[in-house]
Amino acid sequence: MKLTKGCKCQICGKENLSKNEIGLNKKMLNPKATQFYCLDCLADYFEVTTEELLAKIEEFKAEGCKLFS
């Protein structure tokens, strides 16, 4: 996963979020988002597991979504 310098989780403060974490925020919350959740905080927000979110990322990649690496 490619890390994006300067982007951090607005909840826990995790720094250098991955491109996939940022892509998932944009895909599932807001395409114009400028603040992001890390994978763990996003899972808490949606009340799912991180494994389910990782599977969703793979699903979006398979569909050809350019937000994911």
C-alpha positions in Angstrom: 0.0 0.0 0.0 1.3 3.4 -0.9 1.4 5.9 2.0 0.3 9.4 1.6 2.5 11.8 3.6 0.7 14.5 5.6 -2.7 12.7 5.8 -3.7 11.6 9.2 -6.7 10.1 10.9 -9.0 12.8 12.3 -10.0 10.4 15.2 -6.9 8.6 16.5 -4.2 10.8 14.8 -2.5 7.9 12.9 -0.2 9.6 10.4 0.7 8.8 6.7 -2.6 7.1 5.8 -2.3 4.8 2.8 -3.8 5.6 -0.6 -6.3 2.8 0.0 -7.4 4.3 3.3 -7.9 7.7 1.7 -9.6 6.0 -1.3 -12.0 4.2 0.9 -12.9 7.4 2.7 -13.6 9.1 -0.6 -15.6 6.2 -2.0 -17.7 5.5 1.1 -18.0 8.9 2.7 -17.4 11.8 0.5 -15.5 12.1 -2.8 -14.3 15.6 -1.9 -13.2 14.7 1.6 -10.2 16.5 3.0 -10.2 14.8 6.4 -9.9 11.1 6.7 -10.3 8.1 9.0 -7.7 5.3 9.3 -8.9 1.8 8.5 -9.5 0.9 12.2 -11.5 4.1 12.9 -13.5 3.7 9.6 -14.4 0.2 10.7 -15.6 1.5 14.0 -17.6 4.2 12.2 -19.4 1.6 9.9 -19.5 -1.0 12.7 -17.7 -3.6 10.6 -14.4 -5.3 10.8 -11.2 -4.1 9.2 -11.2 -7.4 7.3 -14.5 -6.5 5.7 -13.2 -3.1 4.7 -10.1 -4.8 3.2 -12.4 -7.1 1.2 -14.4 -4.1 0.0 -11.1 -2.4 -1.2 -10.3 -5.5 -3.2 -13.8 -5.5 -4.6 -13.5 -1.8 -5.7 -10.1 -2.6 -7.2 -11.6 -5.5 -9.2 -14.2 -3.1 -10.5 -11.4 -0.9 -11.8 -11.9 2.0 -9.3 -8.9 4.4 -9.7 -9.0 5.5 -6.0 -7.1 2.3 -5.0 -3.6 1.1 -5.7 
